[in-house]
Amino acid sequence: MQKLFQDFDSLTIPTSAFIIFESDDFKEHAIDYEGKGTILGDEMVFRDASEPTDIIWENRHFTRA
């Protein structure tokens, strides 16, 4: 266990991030990005996120109001 804490920094390097853009145009620009930027030494790659699937539709209801 002590060895894991010694290597904590190397074990906790972020590998991905979710980015929220203000408009679809900015998102499309990022997805089409072909530059040579890097983050933490790795090449930047942008992909479109999938639609959320964690909505429990049974709990959604609509009223006349």
N, C-alpha and C positions, 0 to 999 in steps of 0.2 A: 504494500500500500504506500509506503514511504517513497518508493521509486516512482510511482505514478505522480505524486505531488511534485517531485523534482522535475519531471517532464511535462508539467501542467501547461506551460506556454506552448510547447510544440503540439500538444493534444487539443488545444482550444483555438486553432486558427479557423476563422470563418471561411466557408467555401462557397456560399451563395447569399444573395440578398434579394428581397422583394422591394421594388421601387414603384412608387405611385406617381404617375405623371399628371399634370394639370389638364392635358388634352390628348386625344388620340394621335394628333400630329406629332407630338413629342415622342410618344411611344413608338410610332412607326419609324421615326428618325433613328431612335436607339436600336431598334431591331435591324435596320438597314446599315448600321454603323460598320465600317470596314477599316477603321483606323488601327493604330498599333498601340493603343493605351494598355497599361497594365495596372493591376491592383495586387499588392502584396507579392509582386513578382510573377503573377500569372496573367495571361491575356484576358481582356474583357470580352465576354460573350453575352449577348442579350437575347432572350427568348420570351415569347409571349406566354403568359401564364394561362393555365387551363381555367375553365369556368369553375366556380366553387361548387363542390358536391356535398358539403357538410350541412346543407339546409335540411331541416326536418320538416318536410312539406305537410305532414299531418298536423303540425302545430300552427300552421298559418291559416288564418280564417279572415273572412271579410264580413263586415256588417253593413247595414244600410247607411250608417252615418259615414 
